[in-house]
Amino acid sequence: MWTKKNRASYNRDHLRYPSDLTDEEWAFVEPLIPPAKRGGNKRSVDIRDIVNGILYVLSTGCQWRAIPKDFGKKSTIYDYFQRWVDDRTLGRLHDALYGKHSVNTAAVISAAGPGGN
């Protein structure tokens, strides 16, 4: 519930997109992101941009091909989305943010994703 006291914590005007995670939210969910696969190359993408790209699609309902370029390659963002639906990372992110914050949870993940996991 919004009150005069907590209203400022819901303001997302300072973010690139309203769906982006704040620094506080990112610090909370970053430990829930699975590490890069062992034995492969070091992760070369900004994983925060990947998460923000996924949140952008989920909050705006835009098509994957319409993701703004500043999030990175749309195919990479979609690959992470699929992987994180399959391994339930998105569900854990949703549960963590929903329990901790009421901000952004509508965007966070209605994702059982395609297929309804």
CORCOR-V323301 format. One record per pair of residues at least 6 apart in sequence whose ideal C-beta (glycine too) atoms are under 8 Angstrom apart, sorted by the first residue. I is the first residue (numbers start at 1). GAP is how many residues later the second one is. D is the distance in whole Angstrom. If there is no record, write none. Layout:
i->I gap->GAP d->D
i->I gap->GAP d->D
This chain:
i->2 gap->8 d->7
i->9 gap->94 d->7
i->10 gap->93 d->6
i->12 gap->6 d->4
i->12 gap->8 d->8
i->12 gap->10 d->8
i->12 gap->91 d->8
i->15 gap->7 d->7
i->16 gap->36 d->8
i->16 gap->54 d->7
i->17 gap->35 d->7
i->17 gap->39 d->6
i->17 gap->51 d->8
i->18 gap->41 d->7
i->19 gap->33 d->7
i->19 gap->36 d->4
i->19 gap->37 d->5
i->19 gap->39 d->8
i->19 gap->40 d->4
i->19 gap->41 d->7
i->19 gap->85 d->7
i->19 gap->88 d->5
i->20 gap->32 d->5
i->20 gap->35 d->7
i->20 gap->36 d->8
i->21 gap->8 d->7
i->21 gap->27 d->7
i->21 gap->30 d->6
i->21 gap->31 d->6
i->21 gap->34 d->7
i->21 gap->83 d->7
i->22 gap->81 d->8
i->25 gap->72 d->7
i->25 gap->76 d->6
i->25 gap->78 d->7
i->25 gap->79 d->7
i->26 gap->22 d->6
i->26 gap->25 d->8
i->28 gap->68 d->7
i->28 gap->69 d->7
i->28 gap->72 d->6
i->28 gap->73 d->8
i->29 gap->22 d->7
i->29 gap->64 d->5
i->29 gap->67 d->6
i->29 gap->68 d->6
i->30 gap->17 d->8
i->30 gap->18 d->8
i->32 gap->57 d->7
i->32 gap->60 d->5
i->32 gap->61 d->6
i->32 gap->64 d->6
i->33 gap->14 d->6
i->33 gap->18 d->7
i->33 gap->56 d->7
i->34 gap->50 d->8
i->34 gap->53 d->7
i->34 gap->55 d->6
i->36 gap->6 d->7
i->36 gap->7 d->4
i->45 gap->27 d->6
i->45 gap->31 d->6
i->46 gap->26 d->7
i->49 gap->21 d->8
i->49 gap->22 d->5
i->49 gap->23 d->5
i->50 gap->21 d->8
i->50 gap->22 d->7
i->50 gap->26 d->7
i->50 gap->27 d->6
i->50 gap->30 d->5
i->51 gap->42 d->8
i->52 gap->19 d->6
i->53 gap->14 d->6
i->53 gap->18 d->3
i->53 gap->19 d->7
i->53 gap->21 d->8
i->53 gap->24 d->4
i->54 gap->23 d->6
i->54 gap->26 d->7
i->54 gap->27 d->5
i->54 gap->30 d->8
i->54 gap->36 d->8
i->55 gap->49 d->7
i->55 gap->52 d->5
i->55 gap->53 d->7
i->56 gap->6 d->7
i->56 gap->11 d->6
i->56 gap->12 d->7
i->56 gap->15 d->7
i->57 gap->7 d->6
i->57 gap->10 d->6
i->57 gap->20 d->8
i->57 gap->24 d->8
i->58 gap->49 d->5
i->58 gap->50 d->7
i->58 gap->51 d->6
i->58 gap->52 d->7
i->58 gap->53 d->6
i->59 gap->45 d->8
i->59 gap->47 d->7
i->59 gap->48 d->3
i->64 gap->10 d->5
i->64 gap->13 d->8
i->64 gap->14 d->5
i->65 gap->9 d->6
i->67 gap->7 d->5
i->67 gap->10 d->6
i->71 gap->6 d->6
i->81 gap->9 d->7
i->81 gap->30 d->8
i->81 gap->32 d->7
i->82 gap->31 d->8
i->83 gap->6 d->8
i->84 gap->6 d->5
i->84 gap->9 d->8
i->85 gap->26 d->6
i->85 gap->27 d->7
i->85 gap->28 d->4
i->85 gap->29 d->8
i->85 gap->30 d->8
i->85 gap->32 d->6
i->86 gap->31 d->7
i->88 gap->29 d->7
i->90 gap->19 d->5
i->90 gap->21 d->5
i->90 gap->23 d->7
i->91 gap->18 d->7
i->91 gap->20 d->8
i->91 gap->21 d->7
i->91 gap->26 d->8
i->93 gap->15 d->6
i->93 gap->16 d->6
i->94 gap->11 d->7
i->94 gap->14 d->5
i->94 gap->15 d->4
i->94 gap->17 d->7
i->97 gap->7 d->6
i->97 gap->8 d->6
i->97 gap->11 d->5
i->98 gap->7 d->5
i->98 gap->10 d->7
